[in-house]
Amino acid sequence: MKLKHLINALEVDIKPDIADFPIKGVADNSGDVSKDYLFVAISGFTSNGHDYIDDAVKRGASVIVGEKDFHSLPVPYIKVANSRKALGIIASQFYQDPSKNKIMIGITGTNGKTTTSFMIKHILESNGYTCSLFGTIQNMINGEVLDSRNTTPGSLVLQRLLSESNDEIVIMEVSSHGLSQFRTEGITFDICLFTNLDHEHLDYHESMEDYFQTKLMLFDYLRENGHAIVNTDNDWGKKLVGKLKEKKILVHTLGQSESNQFQILDLNIKSATLVHVAEEKEIIEISSPMIGVHNMYNTIMAYITAKLLGIKKEFIIQAIQQFKGVKGRFEIISLHNRATVIVDYAHTADAIYHCLTTAKKYGAKRIIHIFGFRGDRDESKREGIIKVSTELSDQFILTVDDLNTVPLNEMMDILNQLNNDYGNNKGIVLPDRTEAIKWAIENSEQGDWIIITGKGHEQYKQSFRIPTHSDKETVLYIENREKRSSM
């Protein structure tokens, strides 16, 4: 591909003598550069791509794009205002704008993105569509499952995967990190969803307002006549609706107020698996196999999405009833002693609130809550989480999610201090996550609910005493051992 075709949307001037340079590849890591590549220098958080320009040139880069001033390079240098944004545009051009011929669905918000995306995929595939999915747990393209390192892949990887996809529809979880780093630049969406916003990632964003403004960026990528779906039972959702209407974007709202196009009528029922929605003066009954009020919001958002794509409501409702859930999202395990274990990814106060209140609605005799925190991550949310658990659980166990670079003794001090300050005599501290789960199971009785939050589908990053690699695997390991010992 010629250089001029790659950068024609960057609004930069280049000398005519380099416009027809052949470009055989694009890279943002100098180690990936080969002969006649274009190298984009990114100012990263731990390293700066501009420091690797010489290495990229030695490896064969014929053109460099960056945002800093550079002189006396042996190859052309193109300066741009934002390298990350330029990379997304260049990647889209290099792979010939792969999203343009697909139906693109983007989902943002703090909680519910993964469940909603999997449910949409299930409904659409049940009705004859083929779907790619990009998200927190995994990426799926052409029926093949690929590992997912980030909720939203980097723009080069994302554009390449889109170009490889033969699927009609692409469903994408879009994180605030992905938006702020312009990973979706060069993509336009047909439908964008906003699930909710809760205290999260404030180690990355300056404030909740900054976090919200970043989420708002997704809707700037909507195609002309694109649709927005917004949950208004969240103050940030209400604010978003006002912003979108100012931009003349077509918005479909759901919530319990009569002002919503999809009014939720009876969400506080005990089971929270059956809901009635008032839609255009008609009452629609939706039954979902996923329990919990929070999952009914996810279900309704998936319903609206499928409806906007022209699927008949009876077919949507039928598909929802056959949905089998998502790994690590309110997964239910029944123990031989008739206690119930829930494994969930919840790691915000709001998400944990919904997990614990769902257990109460289902008649939990006691709630034992296991949770922890991640080293080097947002410390400002810890107080809110422990207060929710203190209020709603009968017993909680503070443990380790991931240490990252924080030493164990330092994390122990943090956990003990939090328990002393807010535990109200309900908490104990067991830093070994597997031992915490073991203690809860061995001390549970019929009717108890053990809620394990924070990791969900994720693998452990450090070794624990029991030789398992995830919360679910640990529960099953202990349960099988308990069964054998009781025989």
TIKOLVO-125758 format. One line per 4 residues: their letters; for each residue x, y, z of C-alpha. Coordinates in steps of 0.05 Angstrom, whole numbers, padded with zeros to 5 digits. Example, Ala and Ser with C-alpha at 12.3 -4.5 7.8 and 13.67 -1.06 7.14 Angstrom:
AS = 00246 -00090 00156  00273 -00021 00143
This chain:
MKLK = 00000 00000 00000  00025 00070 -00015  00041 00118 00041  -00007 00171 00016
HLIN = -00065 00122 00023  -00047 00107 00095  -00043 00178 00119  -00095 00214 00077
ALEV = -00141 00220 00137  -00087 00247 00184  -00090 00319 00159  -00015 00324 00152
DIKP = 00026 00349 00094  00079 00304 00064  00130 00317 00009  00108 00292 -00059
DIAD = 00170 00250 -00067  00150 00204 -00010  00075 00199 -00024  00083 00136 -00065
FPIK = 00129 00100 -00017  00107 00027 -00013  00087 00006 00058  00087 -00069 00071
GVAD = 00067 -00066 00144  00052 -00022 00205  00081 -00031 00275  00081 00005 00341
NSGD = 00134 -00041 00371  00203 -00035 00340  00213 -00109 00349  00157 -00122 00299
VSKD = 00187 -00079 00245  00212 -00108 00179  00234 -00077 00113  00189 -00022 00085
YLFV = 00147 -00017 00149  00115 00045 00177  00132 00052 00251  00087 00093 00297
AISG = 00122 00118 00360  00075 00117 00420  00087 00153 00485  00069 00097 00533
FTSN = 00061 00091 00608  00123 00049 00621  00164 00063 00558  00166 00113 00502
GHDY = 00164 00090 00430  00204 00151 00408  00264 00120 00444  00260 00061 00396
IDDA = 00259 00100 00330  00332 00084 00315  00319 00010 00327  00258 00012 00281
VKRG = 00300 00045 00226  00355 -00008 00234  00303 -00062 00226  00278 -00033 00160
ASVI = 00226 00020 00176  00220 00067 00116  00174 00118 00149  00166 00140 00221
VGEK = 00104 00173 00252  00110 00207 00320  00086 00265 00361  00154 00294 00383
DFHS = 00203 00335 00343  00256 00294 00308  00311 00316 00260  00366 00284 00218
LPVP = 00333 00216 00212  00354 00175 00151  00280 00162 00134  00219 00209 00129
YIKV = 00189 00230 00195  00116 00252 00199  00096 00291 00261  00024 00285 00286
ANSR = -00013 00314 00345  -00030 00247 00376  00007 00183 00358  -00045 00136 00388
KALG = -00101 00168 00348  -00058 00167 00285  -00043 00093 00296  -00117 00076 00296
IIAS = -00130 00114 00232  -00068 00085 00198  -00086 00014 00220  -00157 00022 00193
QFYQ = -00130 00046 00126  -00078 -00009 00122  -00130 -00063 00133  -00178 -00027 00085
DPSK = -00229 -00003 00136  -00253 -00072 00156  -00310 -00048 00200  -00346 -00012 00144
NKIM = -00382 -00074 00117  -00402 -00102 00185  -00455 -00086 00235  -00415 -00058 00294
IGIT = -00442 -00060 00366  -00402 -00026 00421  -00416 -00034 00495  -00387 00011 00550
GTNG = -00400 00021 00624  -00370 -00003 00689  -00410 -00066 00702  -00448 -00113 00656
KTTT = -00409 -00106 00591  -00388 -00179 00587  -00455 -00210 00605  -00492 -00163 00557
SFMI = -00443 -00177 00500  -00449 -00253 00508  -00524 -00249 00512  -00529 -00206 00449
KHIL = -00484 -00256 00413  -00527 -00314 00435  -00592 -00280 00413  -00564 -00260 00345
ESNG = -00533 -00328 00330  -00597 -00363 00352  -00631 -00322 00297  -00583 -00338 00241
YTCS = -00529 -00285 00246  -00455 -00298 00252  -00419 -00257 00305  -00349 -00238 00326
LFGT = -00339 -00217 00397  -00283 -00176 00430  -00283 -00173 00505  -00254 -00185 00574
IQNM = -00258 -00261 00575  -00240 -00278 00504  -00244 -00257 00431  -00285 -00300 00383
INGE = -00276 -00294 00307  -00303 -00341 00254  -00323 -00391 00308  -00252 -00393 00336
VLDS = -00237 -00372 00408  -00175 -00329 00419  -00143 -00305 00483  -00159 -00235 00505
RNTT = -00104 -00194 00538  -00145 -00130 00543  -00220 -00116 00544  -00209 -00074 00481
PGSL = -00149 -00096 00439  -00098 -00046 00414  -00117 -00013 00349  -00067 -00052 00306
VLQR = -00090 -00119 00333  -00163 -00098 00331  -00161 -00076 00258  -00124 -00139 00238
LLSE = -00175 -00183 00273  -00232 -00145 00242  -00201 -00156 00173  -00196 -00231 00187
SNDE = -00269 -00236 00210  -00319 -00264 00161  -00376 -00253 00211  -00434 -00207 00196
IVIM = -00436 -00173 00264  -00382 -00151 00312  -00398 -00142 00386  -00345 -00105 00425
EVSS = -00335 -00088 00498  -00304 -00018 00497  -00266 00000 00560  -00249 00070 00584
HGLS = -00175 00053 00576  -00189 00033 00504  -00226 00098 00490  -00175 00143 00523
QFRT = -00120 00108 00483  -00159 00114 00417  -00159 00038 00406  -00226 00043 00369
EGIT = -00203 00101 00325  -00221 00085 00252  -00283 00045 00272  -00355 00068 00266
FDIC = -00411 00035 00304  -00484 00022 00287  -00507 00013 00360  -00473 00036 00424
LFTN = -00495 00015 00493  -00483 00047 00561  -00496 -00001 00620  -00479 00042 00681
LDHE = -00422 00079 00714  -00393 00064 00783  -00332 00083 00823  -00276 00047 00786
HLDY = -00209 00061 00752  -00197 00126 00790  -00124 00106 00793  -00125 00120 00718
HESM = -00178 00174 00711  -00174 00239 00749  -00246 00237 00774  -00314 00206 00761
EDYF = -00329 00264 00713  -00266 00248 00674  -00285 00174 00674  -00354 00193 00647
QTKL = -00327 00239 00594  -00282 00183 00570  -00341 00135 00565  -00379 00188 00526
MLFD = -00326 00185 00472  -00355 00118 00447  -00417 00154 00421  -00374 00200 00378
YLRE = -00359 00138 00336  -00432 00125 00319  -00449 00124 00245  -00500 00173 00218
NGHA = -00568 00147 00240  -00535 00102 00291  -00571 00083 00355  -00553 00092 00429
IVNT = -00582 00048 00484  -00577 00077 00554  -00596 00053 00624  -00625 00113 00659
DNDW = -00632 00080 00727  -00563 00109 00739  -00549 00183 00748  -00493 00181 00697
GKKL = -00540 00148 00647  -00589 00206 00656  -00533 00255 00643  -00511 00216 00582
VGKL = -00580 00219 00551  -00580 00295 00556  -00512 00298 00522  -00532 00251 00466
KEKK = -00597 00289 00452  -00557 00353 00446  -00517 00318 00392  -00581 00296 00357
ILVH = -00565 00222 00368  -00623 00173 00368  -00628 00147 00440  -00668 00088 00466
TLGQ = -00674 00089 00542  -00692 00035 00593  -00708 00044 00666  -00764 00045 00717
SESN = -00789 00115 00701  -00849 00125 00655  -00806 00171 00612  -00767 00112 00585
QFQI = -00783 00080 00518  -00773 00013 00552  -00803 00020 00621  -00785 -00034 00672
LDLN = -00849 -00048 00712  -00833 -00100 00765  -00758 -00108 00774  -00761 -00116 00850
IKSA = -00795 -00183 00848  -00763 -00237 00891  -00735 -00280 00836  -00710 -00224 00790
TLVH = -00712 -00273 00732  -00779 -00250 00704  -00792 -00178 00685  -00846 -00140 00648
VAEE = -00828 -00083 00603  -00876 -00030 00576  -00858 -00019 00503  -00900 00024 00457
KEII = -00962 00013 00500  -00951 -00062 00499  -00928 -00103 00559  -00872 -00152 00543
EISS = -00855 -00209 00590  -00782 -00229 00590  -00756 -00289 00629  -00682 -00299 00638
PMIG = -00643 -00359 00666  -00594 -00310 00698  -00616 -00289 00767  -00606 -00220 00797
VHNM = -00634 -00150 00784  -00569 -00129 00751  -00575 -00185 00701  -00645 -00164 00683
YNTI = -00617 -00097 00661  -00566 -00134 00618  -00621 -00177 00590  -00665 -00117 00571
MAYI = -00606 -00082 00538  -00594 -00145 00496  -00668 -00148 00479  -00669 -00076 00454
TAKL = -00606 -00088 00413  -00634 -00148 00378  -00700 -00112 00366  -00663 -00054 00332
LGIK = -00632 -00105 00285  -00701 -00127 00263  -00709 -00193 00301  -00781 -00207 00322
KEFI = -00793 -00201 00396  -00819 -00272 00405  -00754 -00299 00375  -00713 -00255 00420
IQAI = -00750 -00277 00482  -00744 -00350 00462  -00668 -00343 00453  -00660 -00307 00520
QQFK = -00693 -00366 00556  -00640 -00412 00527  -00580 -00370 00547  -00532 -00409 00591
GVKG = -00496 -00352 00624  -00423 -00329 00624  -00362 -00359 00656  -00344 -00322 00720
RFEI = -00408 -00280 00719  -00453 -00301 00777  -00435 -00374 00766  -00474 -00419 00814
ISLH = -00443 -00481 00846  -00485 -00524 00893  -00446 -00559 00948  -00461 -00628 00977
NRAT = -00480 -00596 01044  -00533 -00556 01007  -00497 -00490 01013  -00491 -00448 00950
VIVD = -00428 -00416 00921  -00428 -00357 00873  -00366 -00339 00833  -00370 -00269 00805
YAHT = -00324 -00218 00774  -00355 -00161 00814  -00302 -00112 00837  -00341 -00047 00849
ADAI = -00386 -00030 00907  -00448 -00028 00862  -00433 -00096 00830  -00421 -00127 00898
YHCL = -00485 -00096 00925  -00524 -00131 00870  -00490 -00198 00883  -00505 -00196 00958
TTAK = -00576 -00170 00951  -00592 -00224 00900  -00570 -00277 00951  -00616 -00245 01003
KYGA = -00675 -00244 00954  -00664 -00318 00942  -00669 -00332 01016  -00597 -00341 01037
KRII = -00595 -00363 01110  -00526 -00332 01118  -00481 -00296 01069  -00406 -00308 01073
HIFG = -00370 -00259 01027  -00299 -00271 01003  -00264 -00212 00969  -00199 -00175 00965
FRGD = -00163 -00119 00930  -00109 -00113 00878  -00042 -00083 00893  -00024 -00020 00854
RDES = -00097 -00008 00835  -00151 00042 00853  -00147 00048 00929  -00204 00099 00933
KREG = -00258 00046 00921  -00237 00000 00978  -00275 00034 01033  -00340 00033 00993
IIKV = -00333 -00041 00978  -00319 -00062 01050  -00377 -00020 01076  -00425 -00055 01028
STEL = -00401 -00123 01050  -00405 -00104 01124  -00477 -00081 01114  -00502 -00140 01073
SDQF = -00461 -00201 01092  -00463 -00241 01156  -00389 -00257 01153  -00335 -00234 01105
ILTV = -00264 -00257 01091  -00213 -00207 01066  -00162 -00240 01020  -00116 -00225 00962
DDLN = -00141 -00213 00891  -00073 -00198 00860  -00011 -00173 00895  00020 -00144 00831
TVPL = 00082 -00108 00857  00057 -00099 00929  00093 -00145 00980  00048 -00194 01017
NEMM = 00064 -00164 01086  00044 -00095 01061  -00021 -00122 01033  -00034 -00157 01099
DILN = -00026 -00091 01136  -00075 -00059 01088  -00127 -00114 01096  -00121 -00115 01172
QLNN = -00128 -00039 01176  -00190 -00040 01131  -00220 -00095 01173  -00206 -00057 01238
DYGN = -00234 00008 01211  -00297 -00017 01176  -00306 -00091 01191  -00355 -00083 01250
NKGI = -00330 -00149 01278  -00356 -00187 01217  -00290 -00197 01181  -00229 -00241 01184
VLPD = -00166 -00236 01143  -00138 -00296 01105  -00089 -00273 01052  -00084 -00341 01017
RTEA = -00145 -00339 00971  -00152 -00414 00967  -00150 -00421 01043  -00203 -00367 01048
IKWA = -00249 -00407 01002  -00233 -00471 01040  -00250 -00439 01107  -00316 -00413 01080
IENS = -00337 -00480 01051  -00317 -00519 01114  -00356 -00471 01158  -00418 -00467 01114
EQGD = -00484 -00501 01127  -00547 -00516 01089  -00579 -00452 01063  -00515 -00411 01067
WIII = -00490 -00372 01006  -00416 -00363 00996  -00403 -00304 00949  -00333 -00301 00919
TGKG = -00321 -00235 00882  -00264 -00200 00847  -00233 -00252 00801  -00290 -00286 00765
HEQY = -00262 -00321 00703  -00191 -00296 00715  -00132 -00342 00731  -00092 -00330 00794
KQSF = -00029 -00290 00785  00008 -00320 00844  00012 -00389 00875  -00030 -00407 00935
RIPT = -00029 -00466 00982  -00082 -00506 00944  -00055 -00523 00874  -00112 -00490 00835
HSDK = -00113 -00433 00785  -00181 -00399 00793  -00237 -00389 00843  -00283 -00439 00809
ETVL = -00228 -00491 00804  -00214 -00481 00878  -00287 -00490 00898  -00293 -00554 00857
YIEN = -00226 -00581 00885  -00248 -00571 00957  -00319 -00596 00943  -00294 -00660 00911
REKR = -00246 -00671 00970  -00303 -00659 01019  -00347 -00709 00982  -00294 -00763 00984
SSM = -00280 -00753 01058  -00354 -00759 01074  -00362 -00826 01039
